[in-house]
Amino acid sequence: YGASWADIMKIHFRAEGWGATPVAGTTLYFDKIWLAKNTAPAADTFTIAQFDNEQVIQEWGFTPDAQQSHLYNVSAKWDCEKVGSTAVRTSEAGQIPSNWKDYGYLNLWVYSPKVMNSKVNILVYTNEKDGNGKDIYLRQFLKVDWTGWKLLSFPLAGFTAAYGATWDMPIHNFSIKSTGWNDASYEPIAGTVLNLDKIW
């Protein structure tokens, strides 16, 4: 009837009508519903980590935790005070893409048992160095200011560029750190623990 995306009034879900009839016992659970702008289709995403087995979890330096899980039967438990950095994932090993310029977001499913207000750095290093030999990288941080499972989605355009870094540069490695930068505000507060399910 001439519908257009330019003038939306409401959205709702129906289990009946238009030939649809719910089967007895049909139950659905929703976590989140959102609109995404300019995101790549699922086929164009790259999974950096899927913490669904103990081997992968231990390779990252985390501890398998079957008591707290969301997407899988186990998750990766990270005591940020004891383990200051995850294992580094590299493009040379095929663990991350070397070309990130066509991606829009970095996403993480993360669980926090309590609000700690600790800061955690997400680091993406390029293959380049500046004129003084310093690594050129992009940086984002998350603040542990929530409880429960949360989907964190960071636009790549919102990362802080260090020493002239851009997403057009070949990417070398990826890691997450709870320490560094000679800044006390980036030292983990005692008791900061996170569980991770997936990074993509």
C-alpha positions as CSV (number, residue, x, y, z in Angstrom):
1,Y,0.0,0.0,0.0
2,G,2.9,2.4,-0.7
3,A,4.7,1.9,2.6
4,S,8.0,3.8,3.2
5,W,10.8,3.6,5.7
6,A,10.7,7.4,5.8
7,D,7.6,7.6,8.1
8,I,7.5,4.9,10.8
9,M,4.9,5.1,13.5
10,K,5.2,1.9,15.5
11,I,6.6,-1.6,15.6
12,H,5.1,-4.7,17.2
13,F,5.2,-8.5,17.0
14,R,2.2,-10.8,16.3
15,A,1.9,-14.5,16.6
16,E,-1.3,-14.6,14.7
17,G,-2.8,-13.2,11.6
18,W,-1.7,-13.2,7.9
19,G,-2.0,-17.0,8.0
20,A,0.2,-17.4,11.1
21,T,-1.2,-19.4,14.0
22,P,1.0,-20.1,17.1
23,V,1.7,-23.8,17.8
24,A,0.8,-24.7,21.4
25,G,3.7,-24.3,23.7
26,T,5.6,-21.8,21.6
27,T,7.8,-19.6,23.8
28,L,10.4,-17.0,22.9
29,Y,12.9,-15.1,25.0
30,F,14.2,-11.7,24.0
31,D,17.4,-10.1,25.1
32,K,17.6,-7.0,22.9
33,I,16.0,-5.4,19.9
34,W,17.8,-2.7,18.0
35,L,18.3,-0.9,14.7
36,A,21.8,-0.9,13.3
37,K,23.0,1.7,10.9
38,N,25.3,0.7,8.0
39,T,26.4,-2.6,9.6
40,A,27.7,-5.4,7.5
41,P,25.5,-8.5,6.9
42,A,26.3,-11.5,9.1
43,A,28.2,-13.2,6.3
44,D,30.7,-10.3,6.3
45,T,31.5,-10.5,10.0
46,F,34.7,-12.0,11.5
47,T,34.6,-13.8,14.8
48,I,37.7,-13.0,16.8
49,A,36.8,-15.2,19.7
50,Q,34.1,-17.7,20.5
51,F,34.6,-18.9,24.0
52,D,32.7,-22.1,23.8
53,N,35.4,-24.6,24.8
54,E,38.2,-24.8,27.4
55,Q,41.1,-24.9,24.9
56,V,40.2,-21.6,23.3
57,I,39.5,-19.9,26.7
58,Q,42.9,-21.0,28.0
59,E,44.7,-19.9,24.9
60,W,43.5,-16.4,25.7
61,G,44.8,-16.6,29.2
62,F,41.3,-16.9,30.8
63,T,39.7,-19.5,33.1
64,P,36.8,-21.7,31.9
65,D,33.7,-20.9,33.9
66,A,30.6,-23.2,33.5
67,Q,28.8,-21.5,36.4
68,Q,28.3,-18.2,34.4
69,S,27.5,-18.6,30.7
70,H,25.2,-17.0,28.2
71,L,25.6,-18.1,24.6
72,Y,27.4,-21.4,25.3
73,N,27.8,-23.9,28.1
74,V,30.9,-22.2,29.4
75,S,32.4,-18.7,29.3
76,A,35.9,-17.1,29.7
77,K,36.4,-15.8,33.2
78,W,39.0,-12.9,33.5
79,D,40.3,-11.8,36.8
80,C,41.5,-8.4,35.6
81,E,43.7,-7.8,38.7
82,K,45.7,-11.1,38.4
83,V,45.9,-11.2,34.5
84,G,46.6,-7.8,33.2
85,S,46.4,-8.6,29.5
86,T,44.8,-11.2,27.2
87,A,46.9,-13.2,24.8
88,V,47.7,-11.2,21.6
89,R,45.9,-12.3,18.5
90,T,47.6,-11.6,15.2
91,S,46.6,-11.3,11.5
92,E,49.7,-13.3,10.5
93,A,48.2,-16.3,12.3
94,G,44.8,-15.7,10.7
95,Q,43.3,-15.0,14.1
96,I,42.1,-11.5,13.1
97,P,41.7,-9.8,9.7
98,S,44.5,-7.6,8.4
99,N,42.0,-5.3,6.7
100,W,39.4,-3.7,9.1
101,K,38.3,-0.7,7.0
102,D,35.2,-2.4,5.7
103,Y,33.9,-3.3,9.2
104,G,31.8,-1.0,11.2
105,Y,31.7,-2.3,14.8
106,L,33.6,-4.3,17.4
107,N,31.2,-6.3,19.5
108,L,31.6,-8.2,22.8
109,W,29.3,-10.2,25.0
110,V,30.6,-9.5,28.5
111,Y,29.3,-10.3,32.0
112,S,30.1,-8.2,35.1
113,P,29.0,-9.4,38.5
114,K,29.0,-5.9,40.0
115,V,29.8,-2.3,39.2
116,M,33.5,-1.7,39.6
117,N,34.1,1.4,37.4
118,S,37.4,-0.1,36.3
119,K,38.6,0.8,32.8
120,V,39.7,-1.9,30.3
121,N,41.6,-1.0,27.1
122,I,40.8,-2.6,23.8
123,L,43.9,-2.3,21.5
124,V,44.3,-2.7,17.8
125,Y,47.9,-2.3,16.5
126,T,48.8,-1.6,12.9
127,N,51.9,-2.8,11.1
128,E,53.2,0.8,11.0
129,K,55.5,2.7,13.2
130,D,55.9,6.5,13.5
131,G,59.1,8.4,12.8
132,N,60.4,7.7,16.3
133,G,59.8,4.0,16.0
134,K,56.6,4.0,18.2
135,D,53.8,1.6,17.5
136,I,50.8,3.1,15.7
137,Y,47.6,1.8,17.1
138,L,43.9,2.4,17.7
139,R,42.4,2.3,21.2
140,Q,39.0,2.1,22.9
141,F,38.2,1.5,26.5
142,L,35.2,0.1,28.3
143,K,34.2,1.0,31.8
144,V,32.9,-1.7,34.1
145,D,29.8,0.2,35.2
146,W,27.1,-2.4,34.8
147,T,25.9,-5.8,36.2
148,G,24.8,-8.9,34.3
149,W,25.4,-9.8,30.7
150,K,25.7,-6.9,28.3
151,L,26.3,-6.6,24.5
152,L,29.0,-4.0,24.0
153,S,29.1,-2.5,20.4
154,F,31.9,-0.1,19.7
155,P,31.9,1.8,16.3
156,L,35.4,1.5,14.9
157,A,35.1,5.2,13.9
158,G,35.0,6.0,17.6
159,F,38.4,4.5,18.5
160,T,41.1,6.9,19.5
161,A,43.9,6.9,16.9
162,A,47.5,7.1,18.3
163,Y,50.4,8.4,16.2
164,G,48.3,8.9,13.1
165,A,46.7,5.5,13.0
166,T,43.8,4.9,10.5
167,W,41.7,1.9,9.7
168,D,43.2,2.0,6.2
169,M,46.5,0.7,7.6
170,P,47.1,-3.1,7.7
171,I,46.2,-4.4,11.2
172,H,48.8,-6.5,13.0
173,N,47.3,-7.5,16.4
174,F,44.5,-7.3,18.8
175,S,44.4,-7.5,22.6
176,I,42.5,-6.4,25.7
177,K,44.4,-4.9,28.7
178,S,43.4,-4.0,32.2
179,T,46.7,-2.2,33.0
180,G,49.1,0.1,31.3
181,W,49.8,3.7,30.2
182,N,51.4,4.6,33.5
183,D,48.0,5.9,34.5
184,A,46.6,4.9,37.9
185,S,43.0,5.2,36.5
186,Y,43.7,2.2,34.2
187,E,44.9,-0.1,37.0
188,P,42.1,-2.6,37.8
189,I,40.2,-2.1,41.0
190,A,40.6,-5.1,43.3
191,G,37.8,-7.6,42.7
192,T,37.2,-6.7,39.0
193,V,36.1,-9.8,37.2
194,L,34.6,-10.2,33.8
195,N,33.2,-13.1,31.8
196,L,33.3,-13.1,28.0
197,D,31.3,-15.2,25.6
198,K,32.2,-13.8,22.2
199,I,34.2,-11.1,20.4
200,W,33.4,-10.2,16.7
